[in-house]
């Protein structure tokens, strides 16, 4: 079954007298799965009393309408009796003040963020609650999966600037000290790494106020691993109680696109290892957000490894909330969001959400139905898409795509370093650098993998590896990278490679980690410069929105591009059997601020704007043998999904990204018997191993290739 449905139940939304009507309508729409939040303060309003009637009523109705249910244990919504009884377990902020649980957008019934799970008594209450609920729900065959935590991350106070980070309670401090002792073994090793002069681990408090780098990076890595420990604890309880799969998904967009990752402190790759299936949530607003949506999907796919991943909370299309409504998106945009997720490998689609939220900051927001749960263009479009997916289930569930030849490196240490550098406000520079590089290849229908700096084997699978934020790259990855290049690979690096050493202190040389020989140069100086011009000797390239300008000395590699003063800007060096390219400017960042690709004006042999960044990067990629776009129609996104079984048809997904009709051809791997438009409105014909097509302005289509 291709999982297709919606988030439905959360506290007082929707009202119980609406459940049966809504489930009947969902079944009529073709949906097969709904998510239900089991809020602690809803299910156990009185200490020791689980509201089994609430659970039974919901699951029984879902069973009646043949709907599978995923149950989320939302323990961040602590009941008032627990808040009154255990004030000593409130989360503590940087100022040492306890945070009394309250309402927030995803917990409109209050109780957020609950009680700090670093306290054993809180863990005991969590275990008791989960066990008592599952002792009942395990008897329902339509309970399809469990979620131990929503979007696993450390919660933050978003009403503060910078966002308040947690937790500074005694229990969390104690765990941090234990973590540090395990990492450093001796206090002098920590002092060397942090530049401090402690005499005992017992003296250490988590950093606050002005950020440094070593201490704050350790603090946030500890926090992210502490989240992993908590979800593992809850998952182990679930698995002891029931055999159903355990599932979770990343916070909106995932770690690679999180602008405050330093505050939220989560690691998708480490989190995903805990679960049977993995997913992520995404709330794009307009069609131009699709490259970032694609990046989140590919990051999730790579974090999941060989596990199935779902688009677990995709915006249903109603934009805005409260008194700031923006209305529903149109059908074409809805198709783009949905098919963008599928074409990057999602094997399930769950929308947020079915009914309008009735309370709290998300009042009136996000639904695919009207005020009374009636149909809208969004629910009817979802129904049409659902039918197509179910009719071609095997093609989408079992089909695979060509493996990536290009990889981008996600350096979580660099994200944390940038967050600290920005006084804990954000790490958007790292996000924009990543997304800019990603968009270059997204526009050309070139599949891209996202590699985590700590979990990256088989680098030889890639023809090009790109480092958007290399300044605090993990030492183990730096070592692997040298071996990769030595054996014939190609790396493209942004400025400041390895400027932070393995302890997050300043390196004695840049590029760091003994990489000067590999890159064929040494950094001489670094400065901030937004607008600059590069030249390849025949034409000039104008850049805007840059950040770093790196100057080099002791150059032994070849100079590909120079600054306007003639100094080297981009250097390519042969190392072993491979090639290492280092750019003195932030090529990905320069490309990130653009919407969908468009032609740039040429004037006086100068390529204006950020198209120059893409031209430089793609030229290198193609020189390394990266396969070019299989579609010759500009601005048409294409994904080719192939099934191994002879009886299962292959699939093409086409998305016209611009508001003009498009015609073109797609190079296929083989000849097919025939083709059929099964979703959308496109005209297509086969000619040998090519598919000729025409697609209407702004529309999407799915074509079945019949073997």
Buried (B, 14 or more C-beta within 10 A) or exposed (E): EBBBBBBBBBBBBBEEEEBEEBBEBBBEBBBBBBBBBBBBBBBBBEEEEBBBEBBBBBBEBBBEBEBBBBBBBBBBBBBEBBBEEBEEBBBBBBEEEBBEBEBBBBBBBBBBBBBBBBBEEBBEBBBBBBEBBBEBBBEBEBBBBBBBBBBBBBBBBEEEEBBBBBBBBEBBBEBBBEBBBEEBEEBEEBBBBBBBEBEEBEEBEBBBEEBBBBBBBBBBBBBBBBBBEBBBBBBBBBBEBBEBBBBBBBBBBBBBBBBBBBBBBBBBBBBBBBBBBBBBBBBBBEBBBBBBBBBBBBBBBBBBEEBBBBBBBBBBBBBBBEEEEEEBBBBBBBBBBBBBBBBBBBBBBBBBBBBBBBBBBBBBBBBBBBEEBEBBBBBEBBBBBBBBBBEBBEBBBBBEBBEBBBBBBBBBBBBBBBBBBBEBBBBBBBBBBBBBBBBBBBBBBBBBBBBBBBBBEEBEEBBBBBBBBBBBBBBEBBEBBBEBBBEEBBBBBBBBBBBBBBBBBEBEBBBBBEBBBBBBBBBBEBEEBEEBBBBBEEEBBBBEBBBBBBBBEEBEBBBBBBBEEEBBBBBBBBBBEBBBBBBBBBBBBBBBEBEBBEEBEEEEEBBBBBBBBBBBBBEBBBEBEBBEBBBEBBBBBBBBBBBEEEEBBBBBBBBBBBEEEBEBBBBBEEEBEEBEBBBBEBEBEBEEEBBBBBBBEBBBBBBBBEB
